[in-house]
């Protein structure tokens, strides 16, 4: 009987500890400083007559609007060599509202693009310090790798 009580007490303490860790984790994720981020997702790559059109979904989760965001962007071919260095002007990015931005890479086939590298923010107006670089989250729904 004593062993059963000890076992139940250990199970209870284990479950209580898990709940405390979960509550602490949720409290940390509710911290505006850690939730403040800029998410850039390469959503689609579509071949067009003039080149490859890249469609990005961008979400500004910072407390303030970003008035202008321009990123130095490097396009690598499928062999991993630099194809071109350019600027992607994402324009105004209001806080908490997703935006779609499209860029055509002239004279380039989509299947020839292996990677898009966000080399850094050329311009970042508004949104607070580091709004375009701190907690930058990059993702892709295509076969093209996105890094930064």
DSSP file (Angstrom, degrees, kcal/mol; ACC not computed):
  #  RESIDUE AA STRUCTURE BP1 BP2  ACC     N-H-->O    O-->H-N    N-H-->O    O-->H-N    TCO  KAPPA ALPHA  PHI   PSI    X-CA   Y-CA   Z-CA
    1    1 A X     >        0   0    0      0, 0.0     4,-1.9     0, 0.0     5,-0.2   0.000 360.0 360.0 360.0 -40.4    0.0    0.0    0.0
    2    2 A X  H  >  +     0   0    0      1,-0.2     4,-2.2     2,-0.2     5,-0.2   0.881 360.0  53.8 -65.4 -38.1    2.9    2.4    0.9
    3    3 A X  H  > S+     0   0    0      1,-0.2     4,-2.6     2,-0.2    -1,-0.2   0.883 107.0  52.0 -63.5 -37.8    4.5    1.7   -2.5
    4    4 A X  H  > S+     0   0    0      2,-0.2     4,-2.7     1,-0.2    -1,-0.2   0.914 109.6  48.3 -65.4 -43.0    1.3    2.6   -4.3
    5    5 A X  H  X S+     0   0    0     -4,-1.9     4,-2.3     2,-0.2    -2,-0.2   0.897 112.6  49.1 -63.5 -40.3    1.1    5.9   -2.5
    6    6 A X  H  X S+     0   0    0     -4,-2.2     4,-2.3     2,-0.2    -2,-0.2   0.922 111.8  48.6 -64.7 -43.7    4.7    6.7   -3.2
    7    7 A X  H  X S+     0   0    0     -4,-2.6     4,-2.3     2,-0.2    -2,-0.2   0.916 112.0  48.5 -62.5 -44.4    4.2    5.8   -6.9
    8    8 A X  H  X S+     0   0    0     -4,-2.7     4,-2.6     1,-0.2    -1,-0.2   0.889 110.7  51.7 -63.3 -39.0    1.0    8.0   -7.1
    9    9 A X  H  X S+     0   0    0     -4,-2.3     4,-2.5     2,-0.2    -2,-0.2   0.909 110.0  48.9 -64.5 -41.6    2.9   10.9   -5.4
   10   10 A X  H  X S+     0   0    0     -4,-2.3     4,-2.3     2,-0.2    -2,-0.2   0.907 111.7  48.9 -64.5 -41.9    5.8   10.6   -7.9
   11   11 A X  H  X S+     0   0    0     -4,-2.3     4,-2.6     2,-0.2     5,-0.2   0.926 111.8  49.6 -62.7 -44.5    3.3   10.6  -10.9
   12   12 A X  H  X S+     0   0    0     -4,-2.6     4,-2.7     1,-0.2    -2,-0.2   0.932 112.1  47.2 -60.5 -46.7    1.5   13.6   -9.4
   13   13 A X  H  X S+     0   0    0     -4,-2.5     4,-2.4     1,-0.2    -1,-0.2   0.886 111.7  51.7 -62.9 -38.7    4.8   15.5   -9.0
   14   14 A X  H  X S+     0   0    0     -4,-2.3     4,-1.9     2,-0.2    -1,-0.2   0.932 112.7  44.2 -63.3 -46.1    5.9   14.6  -12.5
   15   15 A X  H  X S+     0   0    0     -4,-2.6     4,-2.1     2,-0.2    -2,-0.2   0.891 112.8  51.8 -66.9 -39.4    2.6   15.8  -14.0
   16   16 A X  H  X S+     0   0    0     -4,-2.7     4,-2.1    -5,-0.2    -1,-0.2   0.902 109.3  50.8 -63.7 -40.5    2.7   19.0  -11.9
   17   17 A X  H  X S+     0   0    0     -4,-2.4     4,-2.3     2,-0.2    -1,-0.2   0.893 108.4  51.8 -64.0 -39.9    6.3   19.7  -13.1
   18   18 A X  H  X S+     0   0    0     -4,-1.9     4,-2.5     1,-0.2    -1,-0.2   0.902 109.5  50.1 -62.3 -41.8    5.3   19.2  -16.7
   19   19 A X  H  X S+     0   0    0     -4,-2.1     4,-2.7     2,-0.2    -1,-0.2   0.890 109.6  50.7 -64.1 -39.2    2.4   21.7  -16.3
   20   20 A X  H  X S+     0   0    0     -4,-2.1     4,-2.4     2,-0.2    -2,-0.2   0.910 111.3  47.8 -65.5 -41.7    4.7   24.3  -14.7
   21   21 A X  H  X S+     0   0    0     -4,-2.3     4,-2.6     2,-0.2    -2,-0.2   0.923 112.8  49.0 -63.9 -43.4    7.2   23.9  -17.5
   22   22 A X  H  X S+     0   0    0     -4,-2.5     4,-2.6     2,-0.2    -2,-0.2   0.915 111.6  49.0 -62.2 -43.6    4.4   24.3  -20.1
   23   23 A X  H  X S+     0   0    0     -4,-2.7     4,-2.3     2,-0.2    -1,-0.2   0.903 112.1  48.4 -63.5 -40.9    3.0   27.4  -18.3
   24   24 A X  H  X S+     0   0    0     -4,-2.4     4,-2.3     2,-0.2    -2,-0.2   0.914 111.4  50.4 -65.0 -41.8    6.5   28.9  -18.2
   25   25 A X  H  X S+     0   0    0     -4,-2.6     4,-2.2     1,-0.2    -2,-0.2   0.906 111.4  48.0 -61.8 -42.7    7.0   28.2  -21.9
   26   26 A X  H  X S+     0   0    0     -4,-2.6     4,-1.1     2,-0.2    -1,-0.2   0.885 110.5  51.8 -66.3 -37.9    3.6   29.8  -22.7
   27   27 A X  H  < S+     0   0    0     -4,-2.3     4,-0.2     1,-0.2    -2,-0.2   0.893 110.3  49.1 -65.1 -38.8    4.4   32.8  -20.6
   28   28 A X  H >< S+     0   0    0     -4,-2.3     3,-1.4     1,-0.2     6,-0.3   0.899 109.2  51.4 -67.3 -39.7    7.7   33.2  -22.5
   29   29 A X  H 3< S+     0   0    0     -4,-2.2    -1,-0.2     1,-0.3    -2,-0.2   0.705 103.1  60.2 -72.4 -17.1    6.1   32.9  -25.9
   30   30 A X  T 3< S+     0   0    0     -4,-1.1     2,-0.5    -3,-0.2    -1,-0.3   0.513  78.0 112.7 -84.4  -3.9    3.6   35.6  -24.9
   31   31 A X    X>  -     0   0    0     -3,-1.4     4,-1.9    -4,-0.2     3,-0.9  -0.569  66.2-144.4 -69.4 119.5    6.5   38.0  -24.4
   32   32 A X  H 3> S+     0   0    0     -2,-0.5     4,-1.5     1,-0.3    -1,-0.2   0.809  96.8  60.5 -57.2 -31.1    6.2   40.6  -27.1
   33   33 A X  H 34 S+     0   0    0      1,-0.2    -1,-0.3     2,-0.2    -2,-0.0   0.879 110.5  39.3 -66.4 -36.5   10.0   40.8  -27.5
   34   34 A X  H <4 S+     0   0    0     -3,-0.9    -1,-0.2    -6,-0.3    -2,-0.2   0.763 116.2  51.0 -84.5 -24.4   10.3   37.2  -28.5
   35   35 A X  H  < S+     0   0    0     -4,-1.9     2,-0.6     2,-0.0    -2,-0.2   0.680  84.2 102.9 -83.0 -17.5    7.1   37.2  -30.6
   36   36 A X     <  +     0   0    0     -4,-1.5     2,-0.3    -5,-0.2    26,-0.2  -0.537  53.0 133.0 -69.7 115.5    8.3   40.3  -32.6
   37   37 A X        -     0   0    0     -2,-0.6    24,-3.1     2,-0.0     2,-0.5  -0.978  54.3-126.7-156.5 164.3    9.5   39.0  -35.9
   38   38 A X  E     -Ab  60 136A   0     97,-0.9    99,-2.8    -2,-0.3     2,-0.5  -0.990  26.1-159.7-117.9 122.3    9.4   39.4  -39.6
   39   39 A X  E     -Ab  59 137A   0     20,-2.7    20,-2.4    -2,-0.5     2,-0.5  -0.903   8.6-175.1-107.9 127.2    8.3   36.3  -41.5
   40   40 A X  E     -Ab  58 138A   0     97,-2.9    99,-2.0    -2,-0.5     2,-0.5  -0.977   5.7-176.2-122.7 117.1    9.2   36.0  -45.2
   41   41 A X  E     -Ab  57 139A   0     16,-2.5    16,-2.5    -2,-0.5     2,-1.0  -0.958  25.9-139.3-117.3 125.1    7.8   32.9  -47.0
   42   42 A X  E     +Ab  56 140A   0     97,-2.5    99,-2.9    -2,-0.5   100,-0.3  -0.741  31.5 174.7 -76.8 107.4    8.6   32.1  -50.7
   43   43 A X  E     +     0   0A   0     12,-2.6     2,-0.3    -2,-1.0    13,-0.2   0.802  53.4   0.4 -91.4 -32.7    5.1   31.0  -51.5
   44   44 A X  E     -A   55   0A   0     11,-1.5    11,-2.8    -3,-0.1     2,-0.4  -0.996  45.5-156.1-157.3 152.4    5.3   30.3  -55.3
   45   45 A X  E     -A   54   0A   0     -2,-0.3     2,-0.5     9,-0.2     9,-0.2  -0.972  23.2-177.1-131.2 116.7    7.7   30.4  -58.3
   46   46 A X  E     -A   53   0A   0      7,-2.8     7,-3.1    -2,-0.4     2,-0.3  -0.958  23.7-128.8-123.5 128.6    5.9   30.7  -61.6
   47   47 A X  E     +A   52   0A   0     -2,-0.5     2,-0.3     5,-0.2     5,-0.2  -0.562  32.8 176.5 -73.8 132.6    7.5   30.7  -65.0
   48   48 A X  E >   -A   51   0A   0      3,-2.8     3,-0.7    -2,-0.3    62,-0.1  -0.840  45.1 -99.9-129.0 168.5    6.5   33.7  -67.2
   49   49 A X  T 3  S+     0   0    0     -2,-0.3    58,-0.1     1,-0.2     3,-0.1   0.893 122.8  42.6 -56.5 -42.4    7.6   34.8  -70.6
   50   50 A X  T 3  S-     0   0    0      1,-0.2    57,-2.6    56,-0.1     2,-0.3   0.611 128.1 -70.0 -84.2 -11.7   10.0   37.4  -69.2
   51   51 A X  E <  S-AC  48 106A   0     -3,-0.7    -3,-2.8    55,-0.3     2,-0.5  -0.993  73.8 -29.9 156.9-158.6   11.4   35.2  -66.4
   52   52 A X  E     -AC  47 105A   0     53,-1.7    53,-3.1    -2,-0.3     2,-0.6  -0.828  48.1-149.5 -97.9 125.6   10.6   33.6  -63.1
   53   53 A X  E     -AC  46 104A   0     -7,-3.1    -7,-2.8    -2,-0.5     2,-0.5  -0.850  10.2-160.8 -96.3 118.9    8.1   35.3  -60.9
   54   54 A X  E     -AC  45 103A   0     49,-3.3    49,-2.3    -2,-0.6     2,-0.5  -0.874   2.7-158.3-100.1 127.6    8.7   34.8  -57.2
   55   55 A X  E     -AC  44 102A   0    -11,-2.8   -12,-2.6    -2,-0.5   -11,-1.5  -0.929   9.6-169.7-110.0 124.5    5.7   35.4  -54.8
   56   56 A X  E     -AC  42 101A   0     45,-3.1    45,-2.4    -2,-0.5     2,-0.6  -0.901  16.2-151.0-114.1 139.7    6.5   36.1  -51.2
   57   57 A X  E     -AC  41 100A   0    -16,-2.5   -16,-2.5    -2,-0.4     2,-0.4  -0.962  23.0-170.2-105.5 121.9    4.0   36.2  -48.2
   58   58 A X  E     -AC  40  99A   0     41,-3.4    41,-2.5    -2,-0.6     2,-0.5  -0.948   8.8-172.6-119.7 130.5    5.5   38.6  -45.7
   59   59 A X  E     -A   39   0A   0    -20,-2.4   -20,-2.7    -2,-0.4     2,-0.8  -0.985  12.1-154.2-126.4 124.6    4.1   39.1  -42.1
   60   60 A X  E     +Ad  38  95A   0     34,-0.6    36,-3.9    37,-0.5    37,-0.3  -0.856  16.6 173.5 -95.9 108.0    5.3   41.8  -39.8
   61   61 A X        +     0   0    0    -24,-3.1   -23,-0.2    -2,-0.8     2,-0.1   0.160  42.5 114.8-101.0  17.5    4.7   40.7  -36.2
   62   62 A X  S    S-     0   0    0    -25,-0.3    34,-0.1   -26,-0.2    66,-0.1  -0.488  80.4-113.5 -78.1 158.1    6.5   43.6  -34.7
   63   63 A X  S    S+     0   0    0     64,-0.2     2,-0.3    -2,-0.1    32,-0.1   0.787  97.0  51.2 -64.8 -26.2    4.4   46.0  -32.6
   64   64 A X  S    S-     0   0    0     63,-0.4    -2,-0.2    30,-0.1    32,-0.1  -0.760  91.1 -99.7-114.5 159.9    4.9   48.8  -35.1
   65   65 A X        -     0   0    0     -2,-0.3    62,-0.8    30,-0.1     2,-0.6  -0.375  26.7-133.1 -68.4 149.4    4.5   49.2  -38.9
   66   66 A X  E     -EF  93 126B   0     27,-2.4    27,-3.3    60,-0.2    60,-0.3  -0.948  14.4-163.0-102.2 117.5    7.6   49.0  -41.1
   67   67 A X  E    S+     0   0B   0     58,-2.2     2,-0.3    -2,-0.6    59,-0.2   0.837  73.5   1.8 -72.2 -33.4    7.3   51.9  -43.6
   68   68 A X  E     - F   0 125B   0     57,-1.3    57,-2.6    24,-0.1     2,-0.4  -0.925  60.2-174.7-158.7 129.0    9.8   50.5  -46.0
   69   69 A X  E     +EF  91 124B   0     22,-1.2    21,-2.6    -2,-0.3    22,-0.7  -0.978   7.8 173.8-129.2 118.9   11.8   47.2  -46.2
   70   70 A X  E     -EF  89 123B   0     53,-2.7    52,-2.3    -2,-0.4    53,-1.9  -0.993  12.0-162.3-125.7 126.2   14.4   46.6  -48.9
   71   71 A X  E     -EF  88 121B   0     17,-2.5    17,-2.7    -2,-0.4     2,-0.5  -0.907  21.8-128.3-112.9 134.4   16.6   43.5  -48.8
   72   72 A X  E     -EF  87 120B   0     48,-2.6    47,-2.2    -2,-0.4    48,-0.9  -0.697  40.3-166.6 -72.0 124.4   19.8   42.8  -50.6
   73   73 A X  E     -EF  86 118B   0     13,-3.4    13,-3.1    -2,-0.5     2,-0.5  -0.953  17.2-156.8-127.4 134.5   19.0   39.5  -52.3
   74   74 A X  E     -EF  85 117B   0     43,-2.8    43,-2.9    -2,-0.4     2,-0.5  -0.936   7.5-154.2-112.4 129.3   21.3   37.0  -53.9
   75   75 A X  E     -EF  84 116B   0      9,-2.9     8,-3.4    -2,-0.5     9,-1.6  -0.906  11.2-164.2-102.7 123.9   19.9   34.5  -56.5
   76   76 A X  E     -EF  82 115B   0     39,-2.8    38,-2.3    -2,-0.5    39,-1.4  -0.841  16.3-126.3-104.7 143.9   21.9   31.2  -56.8
   77   77 A X  E >   - F   0 113B   0      4,-3.0     3,-2.0    -2,-0.4    36,-0.2  -0.233  38.8 -91.3 -78.1 178.0   21.5   28.9  -59.7
   78   78 A X  T 3  S+     0   0    0     34,-1.3    35,-0.1     1,-0.3    -1,-0.1   0.660 127.3  58.7 -68.2 -14.7   20.7   25.2  -59.3
   79   79 A X  T 3  S-     0   0    0     33,-0.2    -1,-0.3     2,-0.1    34,-0.1   0.456 120.7-107.2 -90.3  -2.2   24.5   24.4  -59.3
   80   80 A X  S <  S+     0   0    0     -3,-2.0     2,-0.3     1,-0.3    -2,-0.1   0.544  75.9 133.0  91.1   7.8   25.0   26.8  -56.3
   81   81 A X        -     0   0    0      1,-0.1    -4,-3.0     2,-0.0    -1,-0.3  -0.686  66.9 -98.8 -93.7 147.6   26.7   29.6  -58.2
   82   82 A X  E     +E   76   0B   0     -2,-0.3    -6,-0.3    -6,-0.2     3,-0.1  -0.455  38.9 177.4 -63.7 125.2   25.7   33.2  -57.8
   83   83 A X  E     -     0   0B   0     -8,-3.4     2,-0.3     1,-0.4    -7,-0.2   0.818  62.3 -19.3 -95.7 -43.1   23.4   34.2  -60.6
   84   84 A X  E     -E   75   0B   0     -9,-1.6    -9,-2.9     2,-0.0     2,-0.5  -0.984  46.9-137.3-164.3 156.4   22.7   37.8  -59.6
   85   85 A X  E     +E   74   0B   0     -2,-0.3     2,-0.3   -11,-0.2   -11,-0.2  -0.982  41.4 151.4-116.9 127.4   22.7   40.2  -56.8
   86   86 A X  E     -E   73   0B   0    -13,-3.1   -13,-3.4    -2,-0.5     2,-0.5  -0.850  42.7-107.0-146.3 176.8   19.6   42.5  -56.6
   87   87 A X  E     -E   72   0B   0     -2,-0.3     2,-0.6   -15,-0.2   -15,-0.2  -0.968  20.0-156.6-114.6 129.8   17.4   44.5  -54.2
   88   88 A X  E     -E   71   0B   0    -17,-2.7   -17,-2.5    -2,-0.5     2,-0.9  -0.934   9.1-155.7-104.2 116.0   13.9   43.3  -53.3
   89   89 A X  E     +E   70   0B   0     -2,-0.6   -19,-0.2   -19,-0.2    -2,-0.0  -0.811  15.5 178.1 -94.8 103.8   11.7   46.2  -52.2
   90   90 A X  E     -     0   0B   0    -21,-2.6   -20,-0.2    -2,-0.9    -1,-0.2   0.520  26.8-159.5 -83.4  -5.9    9.0   44.9  -50.0
   91   91 A X  E     +E   69   0B   0    -22,-0.7   -22,-1.2     2,-0.1     2,-0.3  -0.268  50.0   1.0  66.9-147.7    7.6   48.4  -49.4
   92   92 A X  E     -     0   0B   0    -24,-0.2     2,-0.5   -27,-0.0   -25,-0.2  -0.567  59.7-168.5 -79.3 136.8    5.4   49.1  -46.5
   93   93 A X  E     -E   66   0B   0    -27,-3.3   -27,-2.4    -2,-0.3   -25,-0.1  -0.862  12.5-150.2-128.3  95.7    4.6   46.2  -44.1
   94   94 A X    >   -     0   0    0     -2,-0.5     3,-1.4   -29,-0.2   -34,-0.6  -0.326  31.6 -94.5 -66.6 147.9    1.9   47.0  -41.6
   95   95 A X  B 3  S+d   60   0A   0      1,-0.2   -34,-0.2   -32,-0.1    -1,-0.1  -0.390 103.1   2.9 -64.2 131.2    2.0   45.3  -38.2
   96   96 A X  T 3  S+     0   0    0    -36,-3.9     2,-0.5   -34,-0.1    -1,-0.2   0.542 105.5 105.1  75.6   7.7    0.0   42.1  -37.9
   97   97 A X    <   -     0   0    0     -3,-1.4   -37,-0.5   -37,-0.3    -1,-0.1  -0.971  66.0-131.2-126.7 121.6   -1.2   42.0  -41.6
   98   98 A X        -     0   0    0     -2,-0.5     2,-0.3   -39,-0.2   -39,-0.2  -0.355  23.4-166.1 -67.7 148.3    0.2   39.7  -44.2
   99   99 A X  E     -C   58   0A   0    -41,-2.5   -41,-3.4    -2,-0.0     2,-0.5  -0.983  13.6-140.0-133.9 145.5    1.3   41.1  -47.5
  100  100 A X  E     -C   57   0A   0     -2,-0.3     2,-0.4   -43,-0.2   -43,-0.2  -0.921  20.6-177.0-106.2 130.5    2.1   39.5  -50.9
  101  101 A X  E     -C   56   0A   0    -45,-2.4   -45,-3.1    -2,-0.5     2,-0.4  -0.990   6.6-160.4-127.9 136.9    5.0   40.8  -52.9
  102  102 A X  E     -C   55   0A   0     -2,-0.4     2,-0.4   -47,-0.2   -47,-0.2  -0.936   7.4-175.7-122.7 141.3    6.1   39.6  -56.3
  103  103 A X  E     -C   54   0A   0    -49,-2.3   -49,-3.3    -2,-0.4     2,-0.5  -1.000  15.6-145.1-135.3 133.8    9.4   39.9  -58.1
  104  104 A X  E     -C   53   0A   0     -2,-0.4     2,-0.9   -51,-0.2   -51,-0.2  -0.872   5.6-151.9 -99.8 128.3   10.3   38.8  -61.6
  105  105 A X  E >   -C   52   0A   0    -53,-3.1   -53,-1.7    -2,-0.5     3,-1.3  -0.855  29.4-133.3 -96.1 100.2   13.8   37.6  -62.2
  106  106 A X  E 3  S+C   51   0A   0     -2,-0.9   -55,-0.3     1,-0.2     3,-0.1  -0.196  78.2   6.0 -62.9 142.5   14.3   38.5  -65.9
  107  107 A X  T 3  S+     0   0    0    -57,-2.6     2,-0.4     1,-0.2    -1,-0.2   0.697 102.4 119.0  65.0  21.2   15.7   35.9  -68.3
  108  108 A X    <   -     0   0    0     -3,-1.3     2,-0.3   -58,-0.2    -1,-0.2  -0.971  58.8-138.1-124.8 130.7   15.8   33.2  -65.6
  109  109 A X    >   -     0   0    0     -2,-0.4     3,-1.5     1,-0.1     4,-0.3  -0.673  19.1-131.2 -82.2 138.7   13.9   29.9  -65.6
  110  110 A X  G >  S+     0   0    0     -2,-0.3     3,-1.7     1,-0.3    -1,-0.1   0.881 108.0  56.4 -57.6 -39.8   12.4   29.0  -62.2
  111  111 A X  G 3  S+     0   0    0      1,-0.3    -1,-0.3    33,-0.0   -33,-0.0   0.663  99.9  62.0 -69.7 -12.4   13.8   25.5  -62.4
  112  112 A X  G <  S+     0   0    0     -3,-1.5   -34,-1.3   -35,-0.1     2,-0.6   0.515  84.5  90.6 -87.2  -6.1   17.3   27.1  -62.7
  113  113 A X  E <   +F   77   0B   0     -3,-1.7   -36,-0.3    -4,-0.3     3,-0.1  -0.816  43.9 168.6 -94.5 123.3   17.0   28.9  -59.3
  114  114 A X  E     +     0   0B   0    -38,-2.3    31,-2.0    -2,-0.6     2,-0.3   0.731  62.7   8.8-101.6 -28.8   18.4   26.8  -56.5
  115  115 A X  E     -Fg  76 145B   0    -39,-1.4   -39,-2.8    29,-0.2     2,-0.5  -0.996  48.6-152.7-156.5 145.3   18.5   29.3  -53.6
  116  116 A X  E     -Fg  75 146B   0     29,-2.8    31,-2.5    -2,-0.3     2,-0.5  -0.993  21.3-165.0-117.2 121.9   17.4   32.8  -52.6
  117  117 A X  E     -Fg  74 147B   0    -43,-2.9   -43,-2.8    -2,-0.5     2,-1.1  -0.937  15.6-148.3-111.7 121.5   19.7   34.4  -50.0
  118  118 A X  E     -F   73   0B   0     29,-2.9   -45,-0.2    -2,-0.5     3,-0.1  -0.787  18.3-173.7 -85.4 103.1   18.5   37.4  -48.0
  119  119 A X  E     -     0   0B   0    -47,-2.2     2,-0.2    -2,-1.1    -1,-0.2   0.679  53.3 -57.6 -76.7 -20.5   22.0   39.0  -47.6
  120  120 A X  E     -F   72   0B   0    -48,-0.9   -48,-2.6    -3,-0.1     2,-0.6  -0.839  61.9 -68.0 156.5 167.7   20.8   41.8  -45.3
  121  121 A X  E     -F   71   0B   0     -2,-0.2   -50,-0.3   -50,-0.2     3,-0.2  -0.754  33.2-176.9 -86.4 119.6   18.5   44.7  -45.0
  122  122 A X  E    S+     0   0B   0    -52,-2.3     2,-0.3    -2,-0.6   -51,-0.2   0.862  79.6  10.8 -78.2 -40.2   19.5   47.6  -47.3
  123  123 A X  E     +F   70   0B   0    -53,-1.9   -53,-2.7     2,-0.0    -1,-0.3  -0.998  61.7 168.8-140.1 136.1   16.7   49.8  -46.0
  124  124 A X  E     -F   69   0B   0     -2,-0.3     2,-0.5   -55,-0.2   -55,-0.2  -0.743  10.5-179.0-149.0  98.1   14.4   49.3  -43.0
  125  125 A X  E     -F   68   0B   0    -57,-2.6   -58,-2.2    -2,-0.2   -57,-1.3  -0.874  53.3 -10.4-104.4 123.7   12.3   52.3  -41.9
  126  126 A X  E    S+F   66   0B   0     -2,-0.5   -60,-0.2   -60,-0.3     5,-0.2  -0.154  82.0  96.2  85.6 177.6   10.1   52.0  -38.9
  127  127 A X  S    S-     0   0    0    -62,-0.8   -63,-0.4     4,-0.1   -64,-0.2   0.404  96.1 -83.4  82.0  -2.9    9.1   49.0  -36.9
  128  128 A X  S >  S-     0   0    0    -63,-0.2     3,-1.7   -65,-0.1     4,-0.2  -0.139  73.4 -30.7  93.1 168.2   11.7   49.6  -34.2
  129  129 A X  T 3  S+     0   0    0      1,-0.3    -2,-0.0     2,-0.1     5,-0.0  -0.359 130.7   4.7 -62.3 130.5   15.4   48.7  -34.0
  130  130 A X  T >> S+     0   0    0     -6,-0.1     4,-3.0    -2,-0.1     3,-1.0   0.639  81.8 143.8  73.3  15.6   16.2   45.5  -35.8
  131  131 A X  T <4 S+     0   0    0     -3,-1.7    -2,-0.1     1,-0.3   -69,-0.1   0.803  76.3  38.2 -59.4 -30.1   12.7   45.1  -37.2
  132  132 A X  T 34 S+     0   0    0     -4,-0.2    -1,-0.3    -8,-0.1    -3,-0.1   0.516 130.0  28.0 -98.4  -5.9   14.0   43.7  -40.5
  133  133 A X  T X4 S+     0   0    0     -3,-1.0     3,-1.1     1,-0.1     2,-0.4   0.701  95.9  84.2-125.3 -34.1   16.9   41.6  -39.1
  134  134 A X  T 3< S-     0   0    0     -4,-3.0   -96,-0.3     1,-0.3     3,-0.1  -0.608 111.4  -1.3 -78.7 131.3   16.1   40.5  -35.6
  135  135 A X  T 3  S+     0   0    0     -2,-0.4   -97,-0.9     1,-0.2     2,-0.5   0.846  84.9 175.5  57.4  36.6   14.0   37.3  -35.5
  136  136 A X  E <   -b   38   0A   0     -3,-1.1     2,-0.5   -99,-0.2    -1,-0.2  -0.638  13.4-160.0 -72.2 120.8   13.8   37.2  -39.3
  137  137 A X  E     -b   39   0A   0    -99,-2.8   -97,-2.9    -2,-0.5     2,-0.4  -0.923   6.9-168.4-109.7 123.4   12.0   33.9  -40.1
  138  138 A X  E     +b   40   0A   0     -2,-0.5     2,-0.3   -99,-0.2   -97,-0.2  -0.891  12.8 161.3-115.2 141.5   12.4   32.5  -43.6
  139  139 A X  E     -b   41   0A   0    -99,-2.0   -97,-2.5    -2,-0.4     2,-0.3  -0.946  18.8-153.0-149.2 166.4   10.4   29.7  -45.1
  140  140 A X  E     -b   42   0A   0     -2,-0.3   -97,-0.2   -99,-0.2   -84,-0.0  -0.998  18.6-170.2-145.5 146.2    9.6   28.3  -48.5
  141  141 A X  S    S+     0   0    0    -99,-2.9     2,-0.2    -2,-0.3   -98,-0.1   0.107  77.3  70.7-112.7  15.8    6.7   26.3  -50.0
  142  142 A X  S    S-     0   0    0      2,-0.4    -2,-0.1  -100,-0.3  -100,-0.1  -0.567  97.2-100.7-120.1-177.7    8.7   25.7  -53.2
  143  143 A X  S    S+     0   0    0     -2,-0.2     2,-0.5   -98,-0.1    -3,-0.0   0.496  94.1  99.8 -82.4  -4.8   11.8   23.6  -54.2
  144  144 A X  S    S-     0   0    0   -102,-0.1    -2,-0.4   -29,-0.1   -29,-0.2  -0.722  76.1-128.9 -86.8 126.6   13.9   26.8  -54.0
  145  145 A X  E     -g  115   0B   0    -31,-2.0   -29,-2.8    -2,-0.5     2,-0.5  -0.500  18.5-156.8 -73.3 141.4   15.8   27.1  -50.7
  146  146 A X  E     +g  116   0B   0    -31,-0.2     2,-0.3    -2,-0.2   -29,-0.2  -0.987  21.8 161.6-123.0 123.6   15.5   30.4  -48.8
  147  147 A X  E      g  117   0B   0    -31,-2.5   -29,-2.9    -2,-0.5    -8,-0.1  -0.843 360.0 360.0-134.1 169.6   18.2   31.4  -46.4
  148  148 A X              0   0    0     -2,-0.3    -1,-0.1   -31,-0.2   -31,-0.1   0.335 360.0 360.0-175.2 360.0   19.4   34.6  -44.7
